[in-house]
Amino acid sequence: MDPRTRMLLEAPPGRTILRLAWPNVLVMAAQAAVGLIETYFVAMLGEDALAGMSLVFPVLMLLQMVSAGAVGGAILSGVARALGADDRRRVDEVVWTSVLLTLALSLATTVGVLVGGPRLYAAMGGTGGGLAAAVTYSAIVFAGAVPLWLFNSFAAMIRGTGNMLVPALVIVGGALILVPVSPLLIFGLGPFPRLGIAGGGVAVLAYYTIGAAILGWYIWAGRGVLRPARFPPPLSAGPVKDILRIGSASTVNAFSTNVTVAATLALVSAADPALVAGYGAGVRLEYLLVPLVFGIGAPAAAMAGASMGAGNPKRAGRVAWIAAALAAIVTESIGIAAALAPEAWIRLFSEQPDVVAGGAQYLRIVGPAYGLFGAGFALYFASQGAGRVALPLAAAILRIAVTVGVGRLAMSAFGPPGLYFALASGLALYAVVNAINVRLWSRGRAAPLAGSLPARVLERGQPGP
């Protein structure tokens, strides 16, 4: 067995998660910085360009969440479980199935956005020059949906082997190149033509195309654990169903935070429009927790998946609990700090007294529950790696239901504080249901993968269950 796979199966979980986590945190920081910097450059073109990019941004982020987090997580899980079972034929099948499925999904994305994008952006409030800028930028970016999807799928395959560094180096290296190239294409400096907002789209398209080529070369050149065949082997329906099952459930989980925020904004706006800005500024901190937990969750998913593939759910469960504890410590520390001094965060966005007061009220109530969100999210990642996502799907739906249902009643009875207590309760429920899920799947012996080779895994020198 490859040493990296053996590390996923035998190395101490806590130290291994921490050692593998930092490249992912670096990736998320780089991607956030690139988005902010490109927005800054586009804003210099005028209000229409900024409005157009603002219309496209949520759709692009949704695509990122689905391709990298949901379907990408399903691919990571399939690779990790096949490696844990020491089944190279299954690994090849998962890799090639992922490629073909990714191509189908990316082509559907391109057609869907090119055909329906203009109407969508108009429905989101785009008009005049802003709508025209959105259509131009969107057409270029989503014409490159194939390299974007392949980029995230290849990165997920490599992460499934326990290698977080190579995707991080490609992503961060590409970001360092994208930052100077983007303004060159936008403003037309030197030999570069002035393309306006289209230049930003061309730079993003080039970033994903080159990155996908590098990651694909790394995989098919046999530079890492994966050494897939040059051409697709005979494929079966099993991996397709597995990826779509995990990916579809994970997509709902990815939607839950965004739907919760949107529903809360609607409730707050209906009660007191002056509080919307404050809540919006406060909830930005919750969004920043997602990439931090992803840094911990991705290695936990790879370790849990490999352990389940090897028939060792007990170790997979231990990985999940340790990841949850680490995520809870990080996110709870941030939440407590925000609850104790909420004005410091809100004033980064506004000095207006009503905005500061409204945001501070949200952080004082919901901030102490951030640790529950971190723990629940880490448990979800581990369950995704283990291929057990039915209850996490229920947890995401329950969180939305508590916000929309209980939150509405609490808002009517107690005002915004009641709504915020409902939000905190939703985070607690999310953590509890995910914890129950891990408890259930970690107590027995995992079913082996179909067609897998017998694998006996040593854990700290003792035979696995």
Secondary structure, DSSP 4 states (H G I P E B T S, - for coil): --HHHHHHHHS-HHHHHHHHHHHHHHHHHHHHHHHHHHHHHHHTT-HHHHHHHHHHHHHHHHHHIIIIIIHHHHHHHHHHHHHHTT-HHHHHHHHHHHHHHHHHHHHHHHHHHHHHHHHHHHHTT--HHHHHHHHHHHHHHHHTHHHHHHHHHHHHHHHHTT--HHHHHHHHHHHHHHHHHHHHHHHT-TTS---THHHHHHHHHHHHHHHHHHHHHHHHTT-SS----SS-----HHHHHHHHHHHHHHHHHHHHHHHHHHHHHHHHHHH-GGGHHHHHHHHHHHHHHHHHHHHHHHHHHHHHHHHHHTT-HHHHHHHHHHHHHHHHHHHHHHHHHHHHSHHHHHTTT---HHHHHHHHHHHHHHGGGHHHHHHHHHHHHHHHHHT--HHHHHHHHHHHHIIIIIHHHHHHHH-HHHHHHHHHHHHHHHHHHHHHHHHHHTSSPPPPPTTPPP---EETTEE--
